[in-house]
């Protein structure tokens, strides 16, 4: 998809897509110790929640094959 260039009366408008700034942005601030600890605590909380839901949910998803055999053994004993 080629764009056709049309004449523009102002040169700076035509060159606007090619413009590069020579001004460097200021350096990023380093996160404080409290912010790093908060991020770590949030990550640990999320991981602990996922692990907890897996531990709690796994027995509900498993098929209980032993329950059928224990019921049949109980009925045989009568």
C-alpha positions in Angstrom: 0.0 0.0 0.0 1.9 3.0 -1.2 1.2 6.5 -0.1 1.3 9.1 -2.7 3.0 12.3 -1.6 1.2 15.5 -2.4 2.8 18.9 -2.4 2.5 20.6 0.9 2.9 24.4 1.2 4.9 24.2 4.4 8.2 22.2 4.4 8.1 21.4 8.1 4.7 19.6 7.7 6.2 17.5 4.9 9.2 16.6 7.1 7.3 16.0 10.3 7.3 12.2 9.8 11.1 12.2 9.5 11.9 14.4 12.4 14.3 13.1 15.0 14.7 15.0 18.3 18.2 15.5 19.6 16.9 16.0 23.2 17.4 12.9 25.4 14.7 12.2 27.9 15.7 12.3 31.6 16.9 9.1 33.1 14.3 6.9 34.8 14.1 7.0 38.5 15.1 3.9 40.3 12.2 2.4 42.3 12.5 2.8 46.1 13.0 -0.1 48.4 9.4 0.1 49.6 8.1 -0.1 46.0 10.3 -3.1 45.2 9.0 -4.8 48.4 5.4 -4.0 47.5 5.9 -5.5 44.0 7.5 -8.6 45.5 4.7 -9.0 48.0 2.0 -8.6 45.3 3.7 -11.2 43.2 4.0 -13.7 46.1 0.3 -13.1 47.0 -0.8 -13.8 43.4 1.4 -17.0 43.2 0.1 -18.2 46.6 -3.5 -17.6 45.5 -2.9 -19.7 42.4 -1.2 -22.5 44.3 -3.9 -22.5 46.9 -6.7 -22.7 44.4 -4.9 -25.6 42.7 -4.5 -27.4 46.0 -8.1 -26.9 47.0 -9.5 -27.6 43.5 -7.5 -30.7 42.7 -9.5 -33.1 45.0 -12.7 -31.8 43.4 -11.5 -32.6 39.9 -10.1 -36.1 40.7 -12.3 -39.1 40.0 -12.9 -41.1 43.1 -12.5 -44.8 42.0 -12.0 -46.1 45.6 -15.4 -44.9 46.7 -17.2 -47.4 44.3 -15.2 -50.3 45.6 -15.7 -49.5 49.2 -19.4 -49.3 48.8 -19.6 -52.7 47.0 -17.5 -54.3 49.7 -19.8 -52.9 52.4 -22.9 -54.2 50.6 -21.2 -57.7 50.2 -20.6 -57.9 54.0 -24.3 -57.7 54.9 
